[in-house]
Amino acid sequence: MSMQDITSKTSQLSVSEHVVYVNETTGSDATGHGTVDAPFATALAAVTLIGNMPEEKQEAFKVMVQKTGEEAYAEITASALKKARKAHKDAANKARRAAEQAERQQAQGEAKRMEEQRRLEESSKVELTEDASLPAAKKIRIQDAEAHRGQRVKVFGWVHRQRVQGRDMMFVVLRDGTGFLQCVLTDRLCHTRDALALTAETTVCVYGVISAVPEGKSAPGGHELAADYWEVVGRAPGGDDAISNRVSEGADPSILLQQRHLVIRGEKAAAVLKVRAHVMRAFRAHFDAAGYFEVTPPCMVQTQVEGGSTLFEFDYYGEPAYLTQSSQLYLETCLPSMGAVYTLAESYRAEKSHTRRHLSEYTHCEAEIPFISFEDLLDGIEHMVKDVVARVWAEPETRAMIKQLNPEFEPPTEPFVRMRYEDAIVWLNEHGVNHEDGSPYVFGEDIPEAPERAMTDAIGKPILLTHFPGPIKAFYMPATKEDPRVTESVDLLMPGVGEIVGGSMRIWDHDELVAAYAREGLDTAPYYWYLDQRKYGSCPHGGFGLGVERFLAWLLNRFSVRECCLYPRFVDRCQP
């Protein structure tokens, strides 16, 4: 109790009775005053109240207790009083020690503040100048540090982390986007005002000689820069506005998304984006080696590919238009003039979905190939995935980042499992994977994400799931000759993610395609140019679309595709 509480409660006592009342059933230590009308609940509260009175008054008071189940008050027993007094004494001693410790800490804090203030005042007198007698420093990027060991260089970068060792040594790890470099600052270099106030994310330029770290020590790249001069380029805030207070690994996902511009400075987020860049380059290298041409289709269109419910509509000079769902139809128009083609471009789906594998804007790797069979298409998809992985795996830097993010990853080498849709339905039924109401899945139903992933994770291998029923697939997918119920269609399913590729052969007969439009209730007029492909020399052809973010989620074992793009766009998220 505070002295104010004690004074208040003491004033409520009967001075003539000199009694403090305790009722174990109806009393309250928090709101009681020790009177018969407002008793305490414990003897400790009564003894605490008495013990904080002047000593000359304490002996005049006694404690009356009404125990649980008893009807009258009785004076506290000697043993109970002794126990309560001991508890009060222990509590008082604990409070005294806490107060003394708080006083010491306050004094130490004040002394530390005064010492810091003194050092800051002294540091303002320290001015650094570059030693003109030293060799001219060569500006390098951190990725080139190893090639410049033993030379005097200057490196620009952001302070990634720092560690102070005594008064005369600082270790500062710089980041410039190409790598990390440990810089060692000693003596006067540590005594400047800039050194004492240095914060994470401050940009600096450091001069010095790069050398291999001593045996038994470690640093990024196995070397460090012994600084002889340095300067601040741009300061970053400390205190409440320090980056560590703006974002942290365990923060709420909505906060991390809102502060995504700062999150991507972290090692993991930056590694994901760097691997993404290498993966995009590997896709282009794969298609280039296979003789494909890259094309750049429009993103503003007046046709649909995947159904009207997911179109982003906008006004295009008074006409309705949409953001593209897929560039497939435009790629098909290039086949007669360019042969096999591909694109790496953004696609848009107005799906009000909050799942971890859906985005409203995503990078779509799409390809179309003329004069192929369905088996050719399946072989091409499998080869592409394996080849792209092999290409990034062969780059030591990229491989190291993949292992950093997904230590258990190994490139797929065995043939992908090939499974027909109807066999997947059988698998789900045999393994008890049912609808939420317990009913089994039946032929003709779309297999949702959860059971699809359960099957893929249980099998533990990439699956080329083929021959889906026509009604659950897009209008342009042709029925098979042997079973008109199903189409020449495929989804590539990956463990931990699910579908990353969707593909099919395309209807190449003019009349059959017109019938497909009629079946879907689509007006053929906006598709005149697409129908012309079947009019002027058609051919069997097929293609596919791969979601780059889903590919990365599988490769890097990321929980959500939102981690695999720069600034994710999905329902209720269009910032920053």
URKAVEN-V988288 format. One record per backbone hydrogen bond with DSSP energy under -1.0 kcal/mol. CO is the residue of the C=O (numbers start at 1). NH is the residue of the N-H. Records with the same first field share a line. If there is no record, write none. Layout:
BEGIN
CO = NH / NH
END
This chain:
BEGIN
2 = 6
3 = 7
4 = 8
5 = 9
6 = 10
7 = 11
10 = 13
14 = 18
18 = 62
20 = 64
21 = 40
22 = 66
23 = 27
28 = 32
34 = 21
38 = 33 / 34 / 35
39 = 28
40 = 23
42 = 46
43 = 47
44 = 48
45 = 49
46 = 50
47 = 51
48 = 52
50 = 53
54 = 57 / 58
58 = 61
62 = 20
63 = 76
64 = 22
65 = 74
66 = 24
67 = 70
74 = 65
77 = 81
78 = 82
79 = 83
80 = 84
81 = 85
82 = 86
83 = 87
84 = 88
85 = 89
86 = 90
87 = 91
88 = 92
89 = 93
90 = 94
91 = 95
92 = 96
93 = 97
94 = 98
95 = 99
96 = 100
97 = 101
98 = 102
99 = 103
100 = 104
101 = 105
102 = 106
103 = 107
104 = 108
105 = 109
106 = 110
107 = 111
108 = 112
109 = 113
110 = 114
111 = 115
112 = 116
113 = 117
114 = 118
115 = 119
116 = 120
117 = 121
118 = 122
119 = 123
120 = 124
122 = 125
123 = 126
131 = 134
138 = 154
141 = 144
142 = 145
145 = 148
146 = 149
148 = 151
151 = 210
152 = 138
153 = 208
154 = 140
155 = 206
157 = 204
158 = 175
159 = 201
161 = 173
163 = 171
168 = 187
169 = 165
170 = 185
171 = 163
172 = 183
173 = 160 / 161
174 = 181
175 = 158
179 = 176
181 = 174
182 = 225
183 = 172
184 = 227
185 = 170
186 = 189
187 = 190
188 = 191
192 = 196
193 = 197
199 = 202
202 = 159
203 = 233 / 234
204 = 157
205 = 231
206 = 155
207 = 228 / 229
208 = 153
209 = 226
210 = 150
211 = 224
214 = 217
219 = 222
222 = 213
224 = 211
225 = 184
226 = 209
229 = 207
231 = 205
234 = 203
238 = 241
239 = 242
242 = 245
243 = 247
248 = 251
252 = 256
253 = 257
254 = 258
255 = 259
257 = 260
259 = 262 / 263
260 = 264
262 = 265
263 = 266
266 = 270
267 = 271
268 = 272
269 = 273
270 = 274
271 = 275
272 = 276
273 = 277
274 = 278
275 = 279
276 = 280
277 = 281
278 = 282
279 = 283
280 = 284
281 = 285
282 = 286
283 = 287
284 = 288
285 = 289
286 = 290
287 = 292
288 = 291
293 = 342
299 = 324
301 = 322
307 = 310
308 = 311
310 = 350
312 = 323
314 = 321
316 = 319
319 = 316
321 = 314
322 = 301
324 = 348
327 = 331
328 = 332
331 = 334
332 = 335
334 = 338
335 = 339
340 = 293
341 = 368
342 = 295
343 = 366
345 = 364
347 = 362
349 = 351
351 = 353
355 = 358
356 = 561
360 = 349
362 = 347
363 = 548
364 = 345
365 = 546
366 = 343
367 = 544
368 = 341
369 = 542
373 = 377
374 = 378
375 = 379
376 = 380
377 = 381
378 = 382
379 = 383
380 = 384
381 = 385
382 = 386
383 = 387
384 = 388
385 = 389
386 = 390
387 = 391
388 = 392
389 = 393
390 = 394
395 = 399
396 = 400
397 = 401
398 = 402
399 = 403
400 = 404
401 = 405
402 = 406
406 = 409
417 = 464
419 = 466
420 = 424
421 = 425
422 = 426
423 = 427
424 = 428
425 = 429
426 = 430
427 = 431
428 = 433
429 = 432
435 = 438
439 = 435
442 = 445
448 = 452
449 = 453
450 = 454
451 = 455
452 = 456
453 = 457
454 = 458
455 = 459
456 = 460
462 = 417
463 = 493
464 = 419
465 = 491
466 = 421
468 = 487
469 = 472
470 = 473
474 = 477
476 = 507
478 = 488
483 = 486
485 = 470
486 = 480
487 = 489
488 = 505
489 = 467
490 = 503
491 = 465
492 = 500 / 501
493 = 463
494 = 497 / 498
498 = 494
500 = 547
501 = 492
502 = 545
503 = 490
504 = 543
509 = 513
510 = 514
511 = 515
512 = 516
513 = 517
514 = 518
515 = 519
516 = 520
517 = 522
524 = 527
525 = 528
527 = 531
528 = 532
531 = 534
532 = 536
540 = 371
541 = 506
542 = 369
543 = 504
544 = 367
545 = 502
546 = 365
547 = 551
548 = 552
549 = 553
550 = 554
551 = 555
552 = 556
553 = 558
560 = 563
561 = 564
569 = 360
570 = 573
573 = 570
END
